[in-house]
Amino acid sequence: MPLKLIQRGEVWYIRGTVGAGKESRAVYETTRLRDKKLAAQYRRKREAEIVRDMLEPRTFADAAKAHGERGGSLRFVDRLSKHFGKRDLSSIRQVDLEAAGRAIYPDCSRETVNRQVFTPFIAVWNCASINQWVPVRKWQRPRKPKGTRIIRAQPTRAGSKPTTYDQAAKFVEAMSPAAGMLMTFLFYTGMRPIEAFMLEATDVNVPGRWVSLSHTKTGEPRGVPMHEFLVPLLEALVGRGGRVFRTQRGLPYEEKDEGGGQMKSAILGARRRSKVPGISPYTARHTVSTQLVVNGVHPHIKDQILGHAVDDMSRHYTNVPQKPLIEAINTLPVSDSWRALEWWEDPIKATKKLAKGTGKRTDLKK
């Protein structure tokens, strides 16, 4: 049947079928309008859009472009675009997504495939569903095989495990101030490194203890609570405007689609000087997640702080207010040695300094 207006309470909905046979598309959606005349205009416009999409199907490339325009991260999306090409987005099924994972990363772990195939694909799909190009769909992510307790020995990737906050403090103390400030921020927000690299001063509300992110991995904007320990640091860094975190040379970090490399020298140097191995920027995120669990923080609150992709439908409808999130992040411990770092006195002035014991000429000493 053609699209018709149906009133539900005070709001008008459109319902019906566009097309016929296998090419038909069932529609039932809200206009979000209370005025019948405006709702009728919406119905005509929406029906025309659906007909156009049926004649000229939206491709994955179209959805990927829209995802980027909405501020979503394009990290790993290019490889998906090359794989799916100009394929009709609505024709992609679960089996196709799993095949893409095997084709793009044939020798990688399920964690890598989940992170670099499923997560960006789902973000692009969700953007397309917001644009009403495709229906909302729940995709099944790679799962750990059941029925076996065999542990396969394999190299441990740096940053894939949490550390203690005492070890983190020791590691940060061995870094140059600019890099140490960024790592401190990561250890007390749990943000993804790429989110911190791109953070602008306008995204940070220091008095409200809140960071607003418009560019995220999932493509959805989110808020991140700020630990009270970070207040004096961010007051200084936000006050200069522009990009919050910069390199020792005062340059903003670059956004790299393949990720990694922005802090390589700083991380390797700190590992050598501190004798604390295995730490990378992503270690902070694992550490925050683990410590919040140890502190008894509710899983829904933890997931909202970290901006985890939500598979459990009950969590789609959970929106925790800011106050409990701020209270939860403030349970993260702060050691006296971390508070005693010299750069807290004047963060801006300290950003140009080198790590202790580096950059000095020793060959001229007798």
N, C-alpha and C positions, 0 to 999 in steps of 0.2 A: 504494500500500500504506500502511497506517497507520504511525504513528511507532513505531519499535522501538529498543531499546537495543543498541548495538554497542560492544564493548570494543576499544580501541586502546591496547596497552600496559597501563598501570594505570588509564587514564582512560576513562570511559564517554561515548559519543557518542549522539546521537539522529539517526535517519535515516528518511525515508519521505516520503509525500505526504499533505497535508491537503486535503480537498475532491475534486472531480471535474471533468473537462472543462476549459474555459477558466478556470474559477474556482479550479482547484487550485493548490497552492503546494508546491514541492519544498523539503524541509528536510534539511540535513546540517550539524550544528553540535555543538560540544563542550559537555558539561555542566560541565566542569572538576571533576568529582567522581570519587572512587575507590570510594566506597561505593555498591553496587548499589541498595540501598533508597532512599537519598537521590536517586540518579540517576533512579529510577522516579518519585519524587514530582516531580522537575524535569520529566520528560517529560510527565506529565499536566498540570502547570501551564502548560508551554510550549505544548502542543497547544490548551489552552483559550484562551490569549492569541492564538494564530494564528487560531482560529475567530472570536474577537471582532473582530480586526482585519479579517477578511474580510467580516464582517457590517457593521461600522462602520469603514470605512477611515480611516486616519490622514491628516489634512490637512496642508498645508504650515504652516498656522497652529499646529497641534499641535506640529510639529517645531520651529518657531521659538520657541514658548514653552518647550519642553524645553531648547533651546539656551541660552536666557537663564537658565534655572534652573541649568544646569550651569556658569554663569559666563562663557559665551561673549558676545562683543561683539554688540550689537544694532544697531550702526552700519550703516545702509543696509538693514537687514532689513525695516523697516516698508514701504518701497516694494515690496519683493518680496511681502510679505504682501498688500498691496492688489492687486497684479497677479494672483497665483495664487488669492487668496481662499480658499475652502474646498475647493479642488480636492484630490482624492485624491493624496497624495504619490507613491505608486507609479506613477501614470499619467504623471508628468512625464518627458519624454525630452529628449535633447540638442537637438532641433529646437525644443522648447518653451522651453528656457533661452535659446537664441539669439534667439528671437522676443521674449522678455522684455527682453533687452538692447536690441533695436531699439526696442521700445515705450516703455521707461522713459527711455532716453537716445538719442533718434533722431539727434541731431547731434553726439554726443560721439565722441572717439577710442576706439580699441580698448583703450588703456591704462585709460581711465576706465571703460569697460564691464567690463573684466576686474576692476578694483579694486572697483567699486561694485555689480556684479551677480554675476559668477561667483564671486568669493572668498567673499562672505557666503552665497550659495546653497550652495556646496560645504561650508561650515562647518556649515550647518543640516542638510544631507543626511548628513554624517558623524555628527552627533549622533544622527540618526534611525537610522542603521545600527548605532551602538553600542547603542541601545535595541532593536535587532533588529526594527525596523518595516519597514525596506527593506534590500535587499542592498547590499554595498559596491560602488560603481561608480566608474569612472574617467571624469571629465568632460573634454571637450576644450575648452581655453580659447581665446580669440580669438588668432589668429596673424597676423603681419605678412604681407601679400600677397607672393607670390613672383613672379619674372619681370619685375621692374621696378626701375630705379635712379632713378626720378623722386623728387626730394626736394621735398616740398610745404612752402612757407614758411608758418609759423604762429607765433603768439606763444609765447614760452617761459614756461612756468608757473614761478613762484618755487618753489624747493625741489625741482625736478625734475632738477637736475644737482648733481654733487658740487663741492666747493670744495677748496682746499688747507688744510692745518692752520695755515699762517701767516696766511692770510686769515681763517680761523675765529677765531684768537686775537685778531686785530685787531677783528673784529666783536663778540666777547664782551666785550672790554675797553671797548667803547662802550655796553654795556648796564648797567642797574641791577643790583646784586649778585644779587638774588633771581632775576631772569630769566637772568642770566649763569650762575648755578649750575646751573639746569635745562638750559641749552644745553650747558654743559660736560659734564654727565652724558650727554646725547644723543650728543655727539661721541665719547665714550669707552665707549659700550655698543652703539650702533646700534639702540637700542630705538625703537619707534614712539612718537611724541609722546603719543598717548592712553594708552599703557601707562605712561609716566612720570608723566603727570598724576594717574593713579589709584593710583600706587605707595604702599603702606603701609610703615611702619617694620618691621613684622613680616615683610615680604617680603624684607628685605635681611639677608644674612649677611656683615657686613664682614670678620671674620677669615677666612672661607672664600672671600672674593672672589666671592660668588655672589648673584644676584637670582632669586627664584622668583616666576614670574607665573602666577596662576590665571585672570586675565581677559585673554584675548588675542583678536586679530582672527580667528584660525582656530577659536577655541573650545577648543583643546587647551592644557593647561598646559605651560609650558616654563621652562627655566632660562637665565639670561643671565650670562656671565662679566663680572667687573668689573675694569677697568684699575686698576693699582696707583696711578695718579695720583689716582684718586677717593677713596682711603681716608680721608685727613683730612677731606675734605668730608662724606662719608657718616657718618663717626663722629660728627660734630657734629649733622647733620640727623636721623639715626636716633635719636640720644640723646634728642631732645625728644618722640619718640613720635608716633603718628597719621600723617597724610599727610606724606610725605617732603618734597615740593616744594609751596610755597605762594606766593601773590602777595606783592608788597611790603607789602600791608596785613595779611598773615598769614592770608589766607583760602585754603582749598583751591580748586584749579581745578575747574571744573564739567565733567561729562561731557556732551558734545553729540553727539547721534546723527548730525547732518550734519557735525560736525567743524569745526575752524577757529575763529578769533576769540579764543581764550584768551590769546594773546600778541601780538595785532595791534599794539597801541600800542608795546609794547616792541620789536618787530621793526622797525616803521617808523622809530622813533626811532634805533635802532642803525644802520640803513641810512643814515640822513641824517648822523649824526655820524661814522661810520666811513668813509663813501664806498665801502662794499663793497655792491654791489647784488645782488639775486637770492637772498639767503639767507632761509630760513624754517626752522622746526623740522625739517621733513622733509629739509632739506639734509644734516643730520647723518647720517641713515641712509644716504643715497647716498654720502656721503663715507667712512663706515666701510666700506661694501661695496667701494668702489673701492680704498681704501687696503689692505684685506686682500688683494685680488687682486694689487696692485702688490707687496705684501710676500711673495707666493708662498704664501699660505695655501691649503690644499686646499679645493676647492669644497664638499665635504661639511661641512667644519668651518665655513666661512663661512656656509653656509645654516643650519646649526644655531644659530650665534650670532645670526643675524638672524631666525630663526623663519620662514623662507620656506615657503610652501605647497609641498609636494613632489609633482611629477608623475612623476619618474623612480622606477620601482618599486624599484630597487636602494637608493634613499635611504630608503625606508620601513623598511628593516632596518638602517640605519646609526645607531648611537647612540654618539656620541663621548663618552668620559669627560670629566670636568670639567677635568682638568689640561691637556690639549692645547688646550681652548677658552680657558682663562685665559692660556696661553702665547701663543696667537694674538692675543688682544685686546691684550696687552701690547706687541705690535709696532707699535701705533699711535704716531706721534711726538708729543712734547710740547715746545713751544717754551719758551724761557726767559721770554719775555714773559708767557706764560700762567701759568707758575709764580709770577711776580712780582706777580700781581694782589693788591691789598690785602686783599680779603675772605677770603683763605685763612687769615689770622691768627685771625679770629673769625667764622666764617660766620653763626652765629645773630645776633650783634649787627649784622652788616653787612646782613642781609636787609631792614631797614627803610630803608636809605639809597637815595638816588637816584643815577642815573648822573652821572658827572663833568660839570660844566658845566650842569646842569639844576636847576630848582627854586629858583634864586637871584633875588632882586629886584635888578634893575640900573637901574630907573627912578629910584631915589633917589640914585644916584651923580652927583656933579657932574662 
